[in-house]
């Protein structure tokens, strides 16, 4: 993904890490708050246990699904 990129109300600014979850430093365009956006990969979405672990993560600021049905969550920035 080319950055910066819009993801809903979030502006993804920096790629932090990959794996089952793509993690980005981002800005909430409504509040100006710096957050971390974590997007479950399509491959991990096929694993019900991985999806459940992802959605059970603590400290969630916001969560939802993108247009293709991939779950994402947002946590406070470190």
N, C-alpha and C positions, 0 to 999 in steps of 0.2 A: 504494500500500500504506500502510495506517495504521500508524504507529510509536508505541511499540515493537511489534515483531512477532517471533514465534518462527519460526525457519527451521532445522529440525533442532535441533541442540544450541546454535545461535547465537541470541542476542537482538539483532535488528537495532535500532539505537538512532537512527541519523542517516543520512539520504540524502545522499550526497556528489555523485554525478553520474550522468547517464544517457547514452544513445546505444545502441550495440549491446550494451553491458554496463551493468547497473544496479549501482552501487557503494554500499555501506553501511558505516558504522562500526558494529561489533558487539562483543558480549562472548561469549566462549566460556563457556557456563554450567557446564562441567565443570572448567575450569582457572582461570576468572576473568580470563583474558588478553583484552586489547583487540586486536581483529583487524579486517581489512577483508574483507568478503564481496562477491564479484563474481559476479553472476548473468547469464548470457548470455540475451538476450531471445529470445522465440519466433521473431521475424523473423530474427534472426541465426543461430538454430539451423538454419534452412533453407539457409544458405550454408555448404557443407562447408569452404571455405577459412577463413572467419571462425571456425568452430567449432574447426578445427585450430590456428589462431593462438592462440585463447583457451586451449586446453588445453596449449599449449607454453609458457605464461608462466612465467618463472623466479620462484623464491622462494615456491613454493606450500607452505602449511602443511597444507592439507587440500583434498580435491576430491571431487566426487560429482555426482549428479543428483537433482533434486527429484522429487516424486511424478508430475509431468507429463513428466518426461524432460529438463527443461532443465538443462544442465550449470552447475555453480557451482564456484568455487574460493575459497580463503581464504588471505590473505597476512598477514604481520605488519603491525601498525598502524604508521603513519608517526610 
